[in-house]
């Protein structure tokens, strides 16, 4: 009896701990339903992924065409200046009047610079092809935009300096008593003028190439 009383008393003193009942459904993770416009968002995201390489590839194709035209124009300007010369018909055995691009250091520099620019543009065509095949590649595009900027500056300097010489040859300078030599060397002045115009066209094309390269480097938001 004493043992039964002690057991009942212990049960009364001990706190009653209720074990939680496990619910089979409560242990599962909640599954959130996708938003109503989920498929529309994913479709728009896929279209953006497709459209970004698309317009960049189009820019790269235009870049290739303009680069080829600029290379031909720069080399044509150098060739035209290098082959332009004129000799006056009246001369003697000991005296002869002729005009050549080597007579002026500015025109000689013009030939060298445009030859370098034309060679660079020709060698840069493979890089432009890489940009067409891989429109999202940044290193070749960055290389082209840096080199194009440098070549554009060189072309503008050479063309501007030669334009000043050609202007003096056409109009002269009364203050310095410089006579317009184009009155005698008309063919030579026409050839040099055409070469200078071609060089300015090459510089303008290089400027457009820089703008296109910078636009292609822009990341989509």
C-alpha positions in Angstrom: 0.0 0.0 0.0 2.8 2.3 0.9 4.4 1.6 -2.5 1.2 2.4 -4.3 0.8 5.6 -2.5 4.4 6.6 -3.2 3.9 5.9 -6.9 0.7 7.8 -7.1 2.3 10.7 -5.2 5.2 10.7 -7.6 2.9 10.8 -10.6 1.1 13.8 -9.0 4.4 15.7 -8.4 6.0 15.0 -11.8 4.8 17.5 -14.5 2.8 16.0 -17.2 4.6 16.4 -20.5 2.5 16.0 -23.6 4.4 14.8 -26.6 3.5 16.7 -29.7 1.7 14.8 -32.3 3.4 14.8 -35.6 1.4 15.7 -38.5 2.5 14.0 -41.7 1.7 17.1 -43.8 3.5 19.6 -41.6 7.0 18.3 -42.3 6.7 19.0 -46.0 8.2 22.1 -47.6 5.8 24.7 -48.8 5.4 24.8 -52.6 4.8 28.3 -53.9 2.9 28.6 -57.1 4.6 30.6 -59.8 3.1 34.0 -60.7 0.4 34.3 -63.2 2.8 36.0 -65.8 5.7 33.6 -65.2 5.7 32.1 -68.7 5.5 35.6 -70.2 8.5 36.8 -68.2 10.5 33.7 -69.2 9.6 34.2 -72.9 10.6 37.8 -72.8 13.9 36.9 -71.1 14.6 34.3 -73.9 13.8 36.9 -76.6 16.2 39.4 -75.0 19.0 36.7 -74.9 18.4 36.1 -78.6 18.1 39.8 -79.6 21.3 41.0 -77.9 23.7 38.8 -80.0 21.6 39.5 -83.0 22.0 43.3 -83.1 25.6 43.0 -82.0 26.3 40.7 -84.9 24.6 43.2 -87.2 26.9 46.0 -85.9 29.9 43.7 -86.4 28.9 43.1 -90.0 28.6 46.9 -90.7 31.9 47.3 -88.9 33.6 44.8 -91.3 32.2 46.5 -94.4 33.2 50.0 -93.3 36.6 48.8 -92.2 37.2 47.3 -95.7 36.1 50.5 -97.4 38.3 52.6 -95.1 41.3 50.3 -95.8 40.8 50.8 -99.6 40.3 54.5 -99.2 43.5 55.0 -97.1 45.6 52.9 -99.4 44.2 54.7 -102.4 45.0 58.1 -100.8 48.6 57.0 -100.2 49.0 55.5 -103.7 47.5 58.6 -105.4 49.9 61.0 -103.5 52.9 58.7 -104.2 52.2 58.5 -107.9 51.3 62.2 -108.5 54.0 64.2 -110.2 54.3 66.6 -113.0 57.0 68.0 -115.2 56.6 71.3 -117.0 57.0 71.0 -120.8 59.4 73.9 -121.1 62.8 72.8 -119.9 66.4 72.8 -121.1 69.2 70.4 -120.8 70.4 71.9 -117.5 67.1 73.3 -116.1 63.9 71.4 -115.5 60.8 72.2 -113.4 59.0 69.3 -111.8 56.8 68.7 -108.8 56.8 65.6 -106.7 55.5 64.6 -103.3 59.0 64.1 -102.0 59.7 67.8 -102.4 57.6 68.5 -99.4 58.1 66.6 -96.1 54.5 67.0 -95.1 53.3 65.1 -98.2 56.0 62.4 -97.6 54.6 62.0 -94.1 51.1 61.8 -95.6 52.1 58.8 -97.7 53.7 57.0 -94.8 50.8 57.6 -92.4 48.1 56.6 -94.9 50.1 53.5 -95.8 50.3 52.5 -92.1 46.6 53.1 -91.6 45.7 51.1 -94.7 47.9 48.2 -93.6 46.4 48.3 -90.1 42.8 48.3 -91.4 43.6 45.3 -93.6 45.2 43.4 -90.7 42.2 44.2 -88.5 39.7 42.5 -90.7 40.3 39.1 -89.1 39.4 40.7 -85.7 36.3 42.1 -87.2 35.4 38.6 -88.5 35.9 37.2 -84.9 33.4 39.9 -83.7 30.9 38.6 -86.2 31.3 35.0 -85.2 31.4 35.9 -81.4 29.3 39.1 -81.0 29.5 39.0 -77.2 33.3 38.8 -77.1 34.7 41.9 -75.5 38.6 41.7 -75.9 38.7 41.9 -79.7 36.2 44.7 -79.8 38.1 46.6 -77.1 41.4 46.1 -79.1 39.8 47.5 -82.2 38.3 50.5 -80.6 41.7 51.5 -79.0 43.6 51.0 -82.2 40.9 52.7 -84.4 41.1 55.8 -82.1 44.8 56.0 -82.5 44.7 55.6 -86.3 41.9 58.1 -86.6 44.1 60.7 -84.9 47.1 60.0 -87.1 44.9 60.2 -90.2 43.4 63.4 -89.2 46.8 65.0 -88.4 48.3 63.9 -91.8 45.3 65.0 -93.8 45.0 68.4 -92.0 48.7 69.2 -92.5 48.6 68.2 -96.2 45.4 70.1 -96.7 47.2 73.3 -95.5 50.0 72.7 -98.0 47.5 72.0 -100.8 45.7 75.2 -99.9 48.9 77.2 -100.2 49.7 75.6 -103.5 46.3 76.6 -104.8 46.0 80.1 -103.4 49.5 81.1 -102.3 50.1 83.7 -99.6 50.6 87.3 -100.5 52.0 88.2 -97.1 54.8 85.8 -97.5 55.1 86.3 -101.2 54.3 82.7 -101.9 52.9 82.3 -105.4 50.2 79.8 -106.2 52.1 77.0 -107.9 49.0 75.3 -109.1 48.8 77.8 -111.9 51.8 75.9 -113.4 51.4 72.5 -111.9 47.7 72.0 -112.3 47.7 68.2 -112.6 49.9 67.8 -109.6 47.6 69.9 -107.5 44.5 68.0 -108.6 46.2 64.7 -107.7 47.3 65.9 -104.2 43.8 67.4 -103.6 42.1 64.1 -104.4 44.5 62.2 -102.1 43.8 64.6 -99.3 40.0 64.2 -99.8 40.4 60.4 -99.7 42.4 60.6 -96.5 39.6 62.7 -94.9 37.1 60.1 -95.9 39.2 57.4 -94.3 39.4 59.4 -91.1 35.6 59.9 -91.1 35.1 56.2 -91.6 37.5 55.5 -88.7 35.4 57.8 -86.5 32.3 55.9 -87.4 34.1 52.6 -86.6 35.0 54.0 -83.2 31.4 54.9 -82.5 30.1 51.5 -83.6 32.7 49.7 -81.5 31.8 51.8 -78.4 28.1 51.1 -79.1 28.8 47.4 -79.4 30.7 47.4 -76.1 27.7 48.8 -74.3 26.1 46.1 -72.1 22.4 45.6 -72.2 20.5 46.5 -69.1 
